[in-house]
Amino acid sequence: MGPKSTDDTRRFADMVAAKQDWELNPDAEFTDSLVEGLTTNWNRYGYFLCPCRDSDGSRETDADLICPCAYSKADVEEHGHCYCALYLRRGFAASGGVPGGIPDRRFS
């Protein structure tokens, strides 16, 4: 698995959103920065590590943080978006929802 471009990562994020019946955050600049972070992490670690979390570079210890992280479904269901706010519940933004800080389930 070679290096990824931001276009590759965008296709991945679009695919995840479609499969989960979510939407990508409509804030293009914000979403672009997360896609860049995911791309950087892929090219650094070989997997799409959530760009909002730290890593020790071990796929084994990071397994729960590989995008979409193990906490994303519950976060989207409860808060309308995942921890980093890349993925939103369908209709969340259109109905006036604004992503904000949410508790990190990894440490709860």
N, C-alpha and C positions, 0 to 999 in steps of 0.2 A: 504494500500500500504506500504509494508515493505521496508527495506533498499535495496539499489541497489549495485551491484558489478560493477567494471569497465567493466567486460564482458557484463553485462546487458546494460550499457550505450553505449558501443561500438556497440552493436546490434541496439540500438535506433538511434545512429548517422548514421549508415549504412542505416537503413530504411529511415530516413529523406532524406539522400543524394539520394537514389534510387528513392524515390517518387517525389522529386523535379528535377530529372535529373541533379544532381550535383555530385561532387566527394568530398571525404574527402581530406584534405591537405596531400600530399604524404610525408611530413616530419614526420616520425614516432615518433620521440621524442617529437616534438611540439604537434602533434595530441594526443599522449598519455597524455601529461600534460593537455590539454583541456578536455579530457575524464575524467581524474582524478578530475579536477575542477567541471565538471558537476555532477560527482558522489558525490563528497563532498556536493555540493549544494542540490542535491536531498535528501541526508541523513540528511542534516541540515534543509531544508525548506519544503521538500516534493514535490518539482518540480524542473525541470531542468533549473535553472536560469543560464543565460549566465555567464561563469566564468570570463569574462573580464569586468564585471560591478559590481558596488556595490549595495547592497540591504538593505532595512530597515526590511526585513523579512516578508513583507506583500504581499501575492499573488495578492491582488487587485492592489497595486501600481507597482508591478513587472510584471503584465500581459503582457506588451509589450516586456519584456526581457526574456520570457520563450522560450527556444530553440525549434525550430528555431525562433529567435526573429521576431517581426513585421517588422523589417527593413531589414531582410536578403535578401528577393527577390530583392528589389531595389538595395541593395549593390552588390549582385552577378551580377546582370544585368549591373550595371554601372561600377563597379570596378573589377569584376572578382572573388570577394570573399566577404564573409560576414565580419562584423566588427572585429570579433576575428580571422578570417581566418581559421576556422574549415572547412567550406564549400566553395568549389571553383566551378566556372562555369566549366562544362565538357570541357576538353581540355585546360583549362587555363594554368596549369603547363606544360603540354606536349608541348605547343606552346611557352614556354619560360617565361610565366608570373610568376612573383614573388610577393606574397602578401606583402603589405606595409601598412603603416598607412592610414586610411581613416577617413573622418569626421564622427562624431557620429550623426546620423540623429535624435536621441532622443532629442537633444538640438538645432536642427537647425530650 
